[in-house]
């Protein structure tokens, strides 16, 4: 599905395409159900081994009736597939591009940045990034949305899209603790962000984005 303006001259919304959504909401549950059905065959095969990890659960499942076990496995796999589809849709997010401003929505987070202050928009790995007049990051969020669709939407509304990624990439230097050019406060900030990057979870991700800004 290509980007479509909600009205003539209106904003362009880039969201997961029809094929992506069919794959997520149809493919993942079906794959999960299929794996759940095959689980019984795998357990029966493992039960013939002289020793396997988690021998107790393997023997317990192998002792259960075949048909109910396969039906139960399919049901559990189906639910797991639906959960993965829900997570996948949330991770992809939605980008709305207008003449005045653009909005990146992902999960419960919404980041808005004005067109007048935007000097560069690009994909940096899996992140969509917008830079301001002083190369500061106006917005930066992970997204699985297609780069070509994003480029078309931003260019259609006059944003400076950079095909090759960050136009300032050559100016970056790796941070090394103790570098004399940086103040003690800057070193403390970089050290705090390094700790945030090593952690997992939504709180660590929020800390990472705050320290990046």
HUQUI-V576612 format. One record per residue. RES is the residue in one small letter. SS is DSSP state (~ for helix, > for strand, _ for the rest). D_LAST is the distance of its C-alpha to the last C-alpha in whole Angstrom. Layout:
res=RES ss=SS d_last=D_LAST
res=RES ss=SS d_last=D_LAST
This chain:
res=x ss=_ d_last=33
res=x ss=_ d_last=31
res=x ss=_ d_last=29
res=x ss=> d_last=31
res=x ss=> d_last=31
res=x ss=_ d_last=31
res=x ss=_ d_last=34
res=x ss=_ d_last=35
res=x ss=_ d_last=32
res=x ss=_ d_last=30
res=x ss=_ d_last=27
res=x ss=> d_last=26
res=x ss=> d_last=26
res=x ss=> d_last=25
res=x ss=_ d_last=25
res=x ss=_ d_last=27
res=x ss=_ d_last=30
res=x ss=~ d_last=34
res=x ss=~ d_last=35
res=x ss=~ d_last=31
res=x ss=~ d_last=32
res=x ss=~ d_last=36
res=x ss=~ d_last=35
res=x ss=~ d_last=32
res=x ss=~ d_last=35
res=x ss=~ d_last=38
res=x ss=~ d_last=38
res=x ss=~ d_last=36
res=x ss=~ d_last=38
res=x ss=~ d_last=41
res=x ss=~ d_last=40
res=x ss=~ d_last=39
res=x ss=~ d_last=43
res=x ss=~ d_last=44
res=x ss=~ d_last=43
res=x ss=~ d_last=44
res=x ss=~ d_last=47
res=x ss=~ d_last=48
res=x ss=~ d_last=46
res=x ss=~ d_last=50
res=x ss=~ d_last=51
res=x ss=~ d_last=49
res=x ss=~ d_last=50
res=x ss=~ d_last=54
res=x ss=~ d_last=53
res=x ss=~ d_last=51
res=x ss=_ d_last=54
res=x ss=_ d_last=56
res=x ss=_ d_last=55
res=x ss=_ d_last=56
res=x ss=_ d_last=53
res=x ss=_ d_last=49
res=x ss=_ d_last=46
res=x ss=_ d_last=46
res=x ss=~ d_last=50
res=x ss=~ d_last=50
res=x ss=~ d_last=48
res=x ss=~ d_last=49
res=x ss=~ d_last=53
res=x ss=~ d_last=52
res=x ss=~ d_last=51
res=x ss=~ d_last=54
res=x ss=~ d_last=56
res=x ss=_ d_last=55
res=x ss=_ d_last=57
res=x ss=~ d_last=56
res=x ss=~ d_last=55
res=x ss=~ d_last=53
res=x ss=~ d_last=51
res=x ss=~ d_last=50
res=x ss=~ d_last=50
res=x ss=~ d_last=47
res=x ss=~ d_last=45
res=x ss=~ d_last=45
res=x ss=~ d_last=44
res=x ss=~ d_last=41
res=x ss=~ d_last=40
res=x ss=~ d_last=40
res=x ss=~ d_last=38
res=x ss=~ d_last=35
res=x ss=~ d_last=35
res=x ss=~ d_last=34
res=x ss=~ d_last=32
res=x ss=~ d_last=30
res=x ss=~ d_last=30
res=x ss=~ d_last=29
res=x ss=~ d_last=26
res=x ss=~ d_last=26
res=x ss=~ d_last=26
res=x ss=~ d_last=23
res=x ss=~ d_last=21
res=x ss=~ d_last=22
res=x ss=_ d_last=21
res=x ss=> d_last=21
res=x ss=> d_last=20
res=x ss=> d_last=22
res=x ss=> d_last=22
res=x ss=_ d_last=23
res=x ss=_ d_last=24
res=x ss=_ d_last=22
res=x ss=> d_last=19
res=x ss=> d_last=18
res=x ss=> d_last=17
res=x ss=> d_last=16
res=x ss=> d_last=18
res=x ss=> d_last=18
res=x ss=_ d_last=19
res=x ss=_ d_last=19
res=x ss=> d_last=15
res=x ss=> d_last=15
res=x ss=> d_last=12
res=x ss=> d_last=14
res=x ss=> d_last=14
res=x ss=> d_last=16
res=x ss=~ d_last=19
res=x ss=~ d_last=19
res=x ss=~ d_last=16
res=x ss=_ d_last=15
res=x ss=_ d_last=16
res=x ss=> d_last=16
res=x ss=> d_last=16
res=x ss=> d_last=17
res=x ss=> d_last=17
res=x ss=> d_last=16
res=x ss=_ d_last=18
res=x ss=_ d_last=18
res=x ss=> d_last=14
res=x ss=> d_last=14
res=x ss=> d_last=12
res=x ss=> d_last=12
res=x ss=> d_last=11
res=x ss=_ d_last=12
res=x ss=_ d_last=14
res=x ss=_ d_last=13
res=x ss=_ d_last=11
res=x ss=_ d_last=8
res=x ss=> d_last=7
res=x ss=> d_last=8
res=x ss=> d_last=9
res=x ss=> d_last=9
res=x ss=> d_last=12
res=x ss=> d_last=15
res=x ss=_ d_last=18
res=x ss=_ d_last=22
res=x ss=_ d_last=23
res=x ss=_ d_last=25
res=x ss=~ d_last=23
res=x ss=~ d_last=26
res=x ss=~ d_last=26
res=x ss=~ d_last=23
res=x ss=~ d_last=24
res=x ss=~ d_last=27
res=x ss=~ d_last=25
res=x ss=~ d_last=22
res=x ss=~ d_last=25
res=x ss=~ d_last=27
res=x ss=_ d_last=25
res=x ss=_ d_last=25
res=x ss=_ d_last=21
res=x ss=_ d_last=21
res=x ss=> d_last=21
res=x ss=_ d_last=21
res=x ss=_ d_last=23
res=x ss=_ d_last=22
res=x ss=_ d_last=19
res=x ss=_ d_last=16
res=x ss=_ d_last=18
res=x ss=_ d_last=16
res=x ss=~ d_last=17
res=x ss=~ d_last=20
res=x ss=~ d_last=18
res=x ss=_ d_last=16
res=x ss=_ d_last=17
res=x ss=_ d_last=17
res=x ss=_ d_last=16
res=x ss=_ d_last=19
res=x ss=_ d_last=20
res=x ss=_ d_last=22
res=x ss=_ d_last=21
res=x ss=_ d_last=22
res=x ss=_ d_last=20
res=x ss=_ d_last=17
res=x ss=_ d_last=18
res=x ss=~ d_last=18
res=x ss=~ d_last=15
res=x ss=~ d_last=13
res=x ss=~ d_last=15
res=x ss=~ d_last=15
res=x ss=~ d_last=11
res=x ss=~ d_last=12
res=x ss=~ d_last=14
res=x ss=~ d_last=13
res=x ss=~ d_last=11
res=x ss=~ d_last=14
res=x ss=~ d_last=16
res=x ss=~ d_last=13
res=x ss=~ d_last=14
res=x ss=~ d_last=18
res=x ss=_ d_last=18
res=x ss=_ d_last=19
res=x ss=_ d_last=19
res=x ss=~ d_last=17
res=x ss=~ d_last=16
res=x ss=~ d_last=14
res=x ss=~ d_last=12
res=x ss=~ d_last=11
res=x ss=~ d_last=10
res=x ss=~ d_last=9
res=x ss=~ d_last=6
res=x ss=~ d_last=5
res=x ss=~ d_last=5
res=x ss=~ d_last=4
res=x ss=_ d_last=0
